[in-house]
C-alpha cells in the first residue's frame, strides 16, 4: 500500500545495466513541500550473466532534507542504513549481496545566495538481489525507507498532537 503522502510514477529505466529493467520514482509531499524523493530500479538478466547472485538486482536511491538537529548526529548514517535493513527484513522473504552508501551533504549559500539557510541532505544508495521472484516486498521496503527518511511516522501510529479532545455532552 502506498501512503497518501507519497506519489509514485514510472520513469524510463536504464538500458545498459541489464537486458530488462523497470524503474519508478516517488516523491513524499508534506505540507505543500517535497520532503523526500527516491528511485527504484529492478534489473533482470534471465541468463545470469551479471555479477550479482540470481537473475534480479534491485537498485534503490532515497534523498531527504534533514532537520538541523538530526543532521549533526554522528550516527545518522547508521540509522538511515538500519531503516533499509529493517524494512527489508520485515517486508521481504530475503535478499543477498546487500551493499550501499549513506551520504550527508551540507549546502551553504554565498554571494547573492548568502541569505539562504544552510541545508543538509541525506542520500542513501543501495542494491541487493532478491532471493525469490516476488518483488512486491522489495518495493514496499523501499517505500518504507522513503517514508522514514521523510520523517513520516509509521502508518499504524496515531499522531496524538492532531487529535481533538473528546467533548462530553
C-alpha positions in Angstrom: 0.0 0.0 0.0 1.3 3.4 -0.9 0.8 6.2 1.7 -1.3 9.2 0.7 1.7 11.5 1.1 3.7 9.5 -1.5 3.3 9.9 -5.2 4.8 7.0 -7.3 5.3 7.1 -11.1 7.0 5.1 -13.7 10.2 6.6 -15.2 12.4 5.4 -18.0 14.7 2.6 -16.9 18.4 2.5 -17.7 19.0 0.4 -20.8 22.6 -0.8 -20.5 22.7 -2.3 -17.0 20.7 -5.5 -17.8 18.7 -7.0 -20.7 15.4 -6.0 -18.9 14.7 -3.2 -16.5 11.9 -1.2 -15.0 12.1 2.0 -12.9 9.9 4.2 -10.8 10.3 7.4 -8.8 8.5 8.5 -5.7 8.1 11.9 -4.0 6.9 12.5 -0.5 4.7 15.6 -0.2 4.1 17.1 3.2 2.5 20.5 3.9 2.8 21.5 0.3 6.6 20.7 0.2 8.5 17.8 -1.4 10.4 16.5 1.6 11.9 13.3 0.1 12.4 11.7 -3.2 13.5 8.3 -4.4 14.1 6.0 -7.3 13.8 2.2 -7.5 15.2 0.2 -10.4 14.7 -3.5 -10.9 17.2 -5.2 -13.2 16.6 -8.6 -14.7 19.1 -10.8 -16.5 17.5 -14.2 -17.2 20.8 -15.7 -18.3 22.5 -14.7 -15.0 25.5 -13.2 -16.8 25.8 -10.2 -14.4 28.0 -10.2 -11.3 25.1 -10.4 -8.9 23.5 -13.6 -7.4 20.3 -14.5 -9.1 18.5 -13.0 -12.1 17.3 -9.9 -10.3 19.0 -6.9 -8.8 17.2 -4.1 -7.1 18.8 -0.6 -7.0 17.4 2.0 -4.6 18.0 5.7 -4.1 16.5 8.0 -1.4 17.2 11.6 -0.7 15.7 13.8 2.0 16.5 17.1 3.7 17.4 16.6 7.4 16.4 18.8 10.3 19.3 20.7 11.6 19.4 18.9 15.0 19.3 15.5 13.3 21.9 16.4 10.6 24.7 16.7 13.3 24.1 13.3 14.8 27.2 11.3 14.1 25.1 8.1 13.9 22.6 9.3 11.2 24.3 7.2 8.5 23.9 4.0 10.6 20.4 5.0 11.5 19.5 5.5 7.8 21.0 2.2 6.8 19.0 0.5 9.6 15.8 1.9 8.1 16.6 -0.1 4.9 17.8 -3.3 6.6 14.8 -3.4 9.0 12.3 -2.7 6.1 13.9 -5.5 4.0 13.7 -7.9 7.0 10.1 -7.0 7.7 8.8 -6.8 4.1 10.7 -9.4 2.0 11.4 -13.1 2.1 15.1 -12.3 1.9 17.9 -10.8 -0.1 21.6 -11.4 -0.9 24.6 -9.2 -1.6 23.2 -6.0 0.0 25.6 -3.1 -0.5 25.3 0.7 -0.4 26.3 4.1 0.9 24.8 6.8 3.0 25.9 10.4 2.3 25.3 13.5 4.3 25.8 16.7 2.3 25.5 20.3 3.6 24.7 23.2 1.2 25.7 26.7 2.2 25.0 29.8 0.2 27.5 32.5 -0.7 27.3 35.8 -2.7 23.8 36.6 -3.7 22.7 33.3 -2.1 24.3 34.1 1.3 20.9 34.8 2.8 19.6 31.2 2.1 19.7 28.9 5.1 22.2 26.1 5.3 20.6 22.7 4.5 21.7 19.2 5.0 20.6 16.4 2.8 20.8 12.6 3.4 21.3 10.3 0.4 21.1 6.5 0.6 22.1 4.4 -2.4 21.8 0.6 -2.1 21.4 -2.5 -4.2 20.6 -6.1 -3.4 19.4 -9.3 -5.0 16.0 -10.7 -4.0 16.0 -14.4 -3.1 12.8 -15.1 -4.9 10.7 -13.6 -7.8 8.1 -11.9 -5.7 9.3 -8.3 -5.8 6.4 -6.6 -4.1 8.0 -6.7 -0.7 11.1 -5.0 -2.1 9.1 -2.1 -3.4 7.3 -1.9 0.0 10.7 -1.9 1.8 11.8 1.0 -0.5 8.6 2.9 0.3 9.1 2.3 4.0 12.7 3.6 3.7 11.5 6.7 1.8 8.8 7.4 4.4 11.4 7.1 7.3 13.8 9.4 5.5 10.9 11.9 5.1 10.2 11.7 8.9 6.8 10.2 8.5 5.5 8.2 11.4 4.7 4.5 10.8 1.2 4.0 9.3 -0.1 2.3 12.4 0.9 5.2 14.8 -1.6 7.9 15.6 -0.3 11.4 15.9 -1.9 12.4 19.2 -1.0 16.1 18.7 -3.6 16.2 15.9 -6.4 14.6 17.9 -9.2 16.7 19.2 -10.2 16.3 22.8 -13.5 14.4 23.3 -16.3 16.6 24.2 -18.8 15.1 26.6 -22.4 16.3 26.4 
